[in-house]
Amino acid sequence: MPAPALTPEAWLQPAIHPVYARLLCAELRRRGFTEEQIVAGTRLDWTSLHSDNRFLSFEQFRRLIAHALALSGCPWLGIEVGMHAQLSLHGALGQAVAASGNVAQALGLSQRYMVLRQRMIGMGVETGERVAMRAEEHLVVPELREFMLGYLTATLLRLLEAVTGQPLRDELRLEWPFPAPAWAGEYQRLAAHNSFGHSVLRGVMAPELLQRPSLSADPDALRVAQRECERQLHQQEQGGTLTQRIQQRLASCQGHYPSIIEMAEIENVSSRTLIRRLREEGATYQQLLDSVREELACWLLLQNSLPIEAIAERLGYEDTSNFSRTFRRWVGVTPSEFREGA
């Protein structure tokens, strides 16, 4: 498995719909933790997380997962969270899967449109004497890998069980790409047959399962849902929503951050139109700029030993003291204190 790309662009790009973070928060609430405890130290705001549909970056989601694992003391938390996933969480993808004709069609739709909801893990489908779903990891963080793969697998199984109306536990063999943990028995809740130490996550099933019909097959509803999925996919292939395009461009900047007028020129619209369209998506340019700069500053402070002066310059600040004051406003401590505390 290739190592993750340790670049801010890879970690700070929009990566996952916040609904999946909300599902994790809901599990922690079920365990008795308060809103304040759940977001403490994550630099995430509870209200924004539950009202704003802008994608989280992988780094933002990573912080929430790491905190949730420490808070819960449950190393198989990903399985627990994924088992509560409902079709409605998946937007137009969930609607298309629900209306699909059989398991094969549901898997094909999931494979094509999974990227509409998260961009961290893709899915391949292998056919032959046995059929296998294969996880394709885009970023690998060893200490979070078990959570991520357990969450993905439990979510996908919940989706397929909603299609068939039947438990699939006894019809599936799961191959996990990490050593067997002490809590390996928890994996029996997903599949009757689990093995560990493989090179990639695979879910293996008999080909006959692919032809099992859907309880809610509806060709008309499927066409409507697929049209919406294709519209969203086309939008994503063009760079995503306006907010996502701007986040991606800002995350890739090296020292110079465009003004709103310059960004409007890049988008081939007037600055007034850019402001209006961002407002329609629930954002402002200054919010996006501050958010990207804050995330990048924290990432650089934690991931390398660059002097604070160099980080300030990387973020477009000529005056290091101005950067330190701004960082303290963002995070509550100075850059030096943040690096030492981490």
C-alpha positions in Angstrom: 0.0 0.0 0.0 1.6 3.3 -1.0 2.2 5.9 1.7 -0.1 8.8 2.0 0.9 12.0 0.2 2.2 14.2 3.0 1.2 17.5 1.3 -1.3 20.0 2.5 -3.1 19.8 -0.8 -3.8 16.1 -0.2 -5.0 16.6 3.4 -6.9 19.9 3.1 -9.0 19.4 0.0 -12.8 18.9 0.5 -13.1 15.1 1.2 -16.3 14.1 2.9 -19.9 15.2 3.4 -20.4 16.4 7.0 -23.4 14.0 7.4 -20.9 11.2 8.1 -19.3 13.3 10.8 -22.7 13.9 12.3 -23.3 10.1 12.4 -20.1 9.8 14.4 -21.3 12.6 16.7 -24.6 10.8 17.1 -22.9 7.6 18.3 -20.9 9.6 20.9 -24.1 11.3 22.1 -25.7 7.8 22.5 -22.7 6.9 24.7 -23.5 9.9 27.0 -21.0 12.5 25.8 -22.0 16.1 25.6 -21.7 18.3 22.5 -18.8 20.2 24.2 -16.9 17.0 24.9 -17.4 15.7 21.4 -15.8 18.7 19.7 -13.3 19.6 22.4 -9.9 20.1 20.9 -11.0 19.3 17.3 -11.3 23.0 16.2 -14.7 22.1 14.8 -17.9 24.0 15.8 -20.9 21.8 16.7 -23.5 24.2 15.2 -21.7 24.6 11.9 -21.0 20.9 11.7 -24.7 20.1 12.0 -26.0 22.9 9.8 -23.4 23.5 7.1 -23.2 21.1 4.2 -19.8 22.1 2.9 -17.5 19.1 2.7 -15.0 18.6 5.5 -11.3 18.1 4.6 -9.7 14.8 5.4 -7.7 16.6 8.1 -10.8 17.9 9.8 -12.5 14.5 9.8 -9.2 12.9 11.0 -9.2 15.1 14.0 -12.8 14.2 14.9 -12.1 10.5 14.5 -8.9 10.6 16.6 -10.8 12.5 19.4 -13.8 10.1 19.2 -11.6 7.0 19.5 -9.8 8.5 22.6 -13.1 9.7 24.1 -15.0 6.4 23.6 -12.1 4.0 24.4 -13.7 1.8 21.7 -11.2 0.7 19.0 -13.9 -0.8 16.9 -15.9 2.4 16.9 -16.0 2.6 13.1 -18.1 -0.6 13.0 -20.5 0.8 15.6 -21.0 4.0 13.8 -21.4 2.4 10.3 -24.1 0.0 11.5 -26.4 3.0 12.3 -26.1 4.4 8.7 -29.5 4.8 6.9 -30.0 5.1 3.2 -31.1 8.8 3.6 -27.6 9.7 4.7 -26.3 9.0 1.2 -28.4 11.7 -0.6 -29.1 11.0 -4.3 -26.8 8.0 -4.2 -28.9 6.4 -1.5 -32.1 7.1 -3.5 -30.6 5.5 -6.6 -29.5 2.4 -4.6 -32.9 2.1 -3.0 -34.6 2.1 -6.4 -32.1 -0.3 -8.0 -33.3 -3.6 -9.4 -30.9 -6.0 -7.6 -27.6 -6.2 -5.7 -25.4 -6.0 -8.8 -27.0 -2.8 -9.8 -26.8 -1.4 -6.3 -23.0 -2.2 -6.2 -22.5 -0.6 -9.6 -24.2 2.6 -8.5 -22.2 2.7 -5.3 -19.0 2.2 -7.2 -19.8 5.0 -9.6 -21.3 7.6 -7.3 -19.5 7.0 -4.0 -17.3 9.9 -4.8 -20.3 12.3 -4.5 -20.3 11.7 -0.7 -16.7 11.0 0.1 -13.3 11.0 -1.7 -11.1 9.1 0.7 -11.9 5.5 -0.3 -13.1 4.2 -3.6 -14.5 0.8 -4.5 -13.6 -1.8 -7.1 -15.7 -4.8 -8.0 -13.9 -8.1 -9.0 -16.0 -10.7 -10.8 -15.2 -14.4 -11.5 -15.9 -17.6 -9.6 -16.4 -15.4 -6.5 -17.4 -11.7 -6.5 -15.4 -9.3 -4.4 -15.8 -5.7 -3.4 -12.3 -4.1 -3.0 -11.5 -0.9 -1.1 -9.2 1.6 -2.9 -7.7 3.8 -0.2 -6.5 7.3 -1.4 -5.0 8.3 2.0 -3.8 5.9 4.6 -3.3 6.9 8.2 -2.3 3.8 10.1 -3.8 4.8 13.5 -7.1 5.6 11.9 -7.2 2.9 9.2 -9.2 0.4 11.2 -11.9 3.0 12.0 -12.1 4.1 8.3 -12.4 0.7 6.8 -14.7 -0.6 9.5 -17.0 2.4 9.0 -17.0 2.1 5.2 -17.7 -1.7 5.3 -20.5 -1.4 7.9 -22.1 1.4 6.0 -21.9 -0.5 2.7 -23.4 -3.6 4.2 -26.2 -1.6 5.8 -26.9 -0.2 2.3 -27.0 -3.6 0.7 -29.2 -5.1 3.5 -31.6 -2.2 3.0 -31.8 -3.2 -0.7 -32.4 -6.9 -0.1 -34.2 -6.7 3.2 -32.1 -9.6 4.5 -29.0 -9.9 6.7 -25.9 -10.7 4.6 -23.6 -11.7 7.5 -23.6 -15.4 6.7 -23.0 -14.8 3.0 -19.9 -12.7 3.2 -16.2 -13.2 3.8 -14.2 -10.2 4.8 -10.4 -9.9 4.3 -8.9 -7.1 6.4 -5.6 -5.4 5.6 -4.2 -5.3 9.1 -3.3 -7.8 11.8 -6.1 -9.4 13.8 -6.8 -7.2 16.8 -7.6 -8.4 20.3 -11.2 -7.5 19.6 -11.5 -9.5 16.4 -14.7 -11.0 17.7 -16.5 -7.7 17.1 -16.0 -8.2 13.3 -18.3 -11.2 13.5 -21.1 -8.7 13.6 -20.4 -7.8 10.0 -19.5 -11.2 8.5 -19.4 -14.7 9.8 -16.0 -15.2 8.1 -13.2 -12.7 8.7 -9.5 -13.0 8.1 -6.7 -10.5 8.7 -3.3 -9.6 7.4 -4.3 -9.2 3.7 -2.9 -6.5 1.4 -6.3 -4.9 0.7 -9.8 -4.9 2.1 -12.0 -7.2 0.2 -15.6 -8.4 0.7 -16.1 -11.8 -1.0 -19.5 -13.2 -1.9 -21.1 -15.8 -4.2 -22.1 -14.6 -7.7 -25.7 -15.6 -7.0 -26.0 -12.9 -4.5 -25.7 -10.3 -7.2 -29.0 -11.3 -8.7 -30.9 -11.0 -5.5 -33.8 -8.5 -6.2 -34.3 -5.2 -4.5 -37.3 -4.8 -2.2 -37.9 -1.2 -3.4 -37.0 -1.6 -7.1 -38.5 1.4 -9.0 -37.2 2.1 -12.5 -38.9 5.5 -12.7 -37.4 6.6 -9.3 -34.1 5.2 -10.4 -34.0 7.3 -13.5 -34.7 10.4 -11.5 -32.1 9.6 -8.9 -29.5 8.7 -11.5 -30.0 12.0 -13.4 -29.3 13.9 -10.1 -26.3 11.7 -9.5 -24.9 12.4 -13.0 -25.6 16.1 -12.5 -23.6 16.1 -9.3 -20.9 14.0 -10.8 -20.5 16.4 -13.8 -20.4 19.3 -11.3 -17.6 17.5 -9.4 -15.7 16.7 -12.5 -15.7 20.5 -13.2 -14.2 21.2 -9.8 -17.3 20.8 -7.6 -19.5 23.6 -6.2 -18.2 27.1 -6.2 -17.3 26.8 -2.6 -15.3 23.6 -3.2 -13.5 25.1 -6.2 -12.4 28.1 -4.2 -11.3 25.9 -1.2 -9.2 23.7 -3.6 -7.6 26.8 -5.2 -6.8 28.4 -1.9 -5.4 25.2 -0.4 -3.0 25.0 -3.4 -1.8 28.6 -3.1 1.9 29.2 -2.3 2.3 32.5 -0.4 -0.1 34.7 -2.5 -3.8 34.4 -1.9 -6.0 36.0 -4.6 -8.2 38.9 -3.6 -12.0 38.4 -4.2 -11.6 40.4 -7.4 -8.8 38.1 -8.6 -10.8 35.0 -7.7 -13.8 36.4 -9.6 -11.6 36.8 -12.6 -10.5 33.2 -12.3 -14.2 32.1 -12.2 -15.0 34.4 -15.1 -17.7 36.3 -13.2 -17.9 39.7 -11.5 -17.0 40.0 -7.9 -20.6 40.9 -7.1 -21.8 37.6 -8.8 -19.1 35.7 -6.9 -20.3 37.1 -3.6 -23.9 36.3 -4.4 -23.2 32.8 -5.4 -21.1 32.1 -2.4 -23.9 33.5 -0.2 -26.3 31.1 -1.9 -24.0 28.3 -0.8 -23.9 29.6 2.8 -20.3 31.0 2.6 -18.3 34.1 2.2 -14.9 34.5 0.6 -13.3 35.7 3.8 -14.7 32.7 5.7 -13.2 30.3 3.1 -9.9 32.2 3.1 -9.6 32.3 6.9 -10.6 28.6 7.2 -8.0 27.5 4.6 -5.2 29.6 6.2 -6.0 28.3 9.7 -6.0 24.7 8.6 -2.8 25.1 6.6 -1.1 26.9 9.4 -2.0 24.2 11.9 -1.0 21.5 9.4 2.4 23.1 8.7 3.1 23.6 12.4 2.4 19.9 13.2 3.7 18.1 10.1 7.2 19.7 9.7 9.8 21.8 11.5 9.6 24.9 9.4 10.4 28.1 11.4 7.3 30.1 12.2 8.7 32.9 10.1 8.7 30.6 7.1 5.2 29.4 7.8 4.0 33.0 8.1 5.5 33.7 4.7 4.0 30.6 3.2 0.6 31.9 4.3 1.2 35.3 2.8 2.1 37.2 5.9 5.1 39.6 5.6 4.9 40.4 9.4 5.4 37.3 11.6 3.9 39.1 14.6 0.7 39.8 12.5 0.5 36.1 11.7 0.9 35.2 15.4 -1.9 37.6 16.4 -4.2 36.2 13.7 -3.3 32.6 14.6 -4.1 33.3 18.3 -7.5 34.7 17.2 -8.1 31.5 15.2 -6.9 28.9 17.7 -6.6 30.6 21.1 -2.8 30.2 21.5 0.3 31.4 19.6 1.9 29.3 16.9 4.7 28.4 19.3 2.3 27.3 22.0 0.3 25.3 19.5 3.4 23.4 18.2 4.7 22.8 21.8 1.3 21.6 23.0 0.8 19.2 20.2 
